[in-house]
């Protein structure tokens, strides 16, 4: 489950990053957006994986 969610969020974060690069965003704003997109792309799949593992039957 984690892998598919991570793939989906990495693709969406990549599309958002592409939009900023295509809009000629440079310098510090691009670095900040890139860092926030990394957090966005990893936090949701990690939350999904932890919640799934927590309630899974052993």
N, C-alpha and C positions, 0 to 999 in steps of 0.2 A: 504494500500500500504506500509506503514511504517513497519508493522509487518513482511511482507514477505521479504522485503529488509533487515531488521535487521536479520532475521533468516538466510538468505543466506550469509550475511557477517560474522555473528558469526560462522557459519559452516566453512567458508573458513579460517577465522582467527584461529579457533581451529585446523584445519588441518595444518596450518603453524606452530602453536605453538607445535603441536605434533611432527613435523619434527625436530624442534630445540631440544626438550626434548629427542627424540629418538637418536639424534646425540650427546648426552651427553653434551650439553651446560649447564654450571652451573654459578652461581654467578651473578655478575653485568651485563654481556652481556644478560643473560636470562631475567633479570628484565627490562632492556631497551627494548628488543624486545617485551616483554609482554605488557609494557605500550604503545608502538607504535602500537601494534595490537589492543589494546582497542580503541585507537583513530581511527584507520583504520576501525574497525567494527562499530563504532557509527557515524562517521562523514558523510559517504556517505548516509546511510539511512536517517539521519537527513536532509541532503541537499535535498534528493528526497522528503521527506515529506513537507518541507517548500516550495519548488517549486510547488509541487502539490496543496498545500493549497492556495498558492498565486494566482494561475490561475484558481482555481475551481469556478464554478458558484454557487452563494449563493441561 
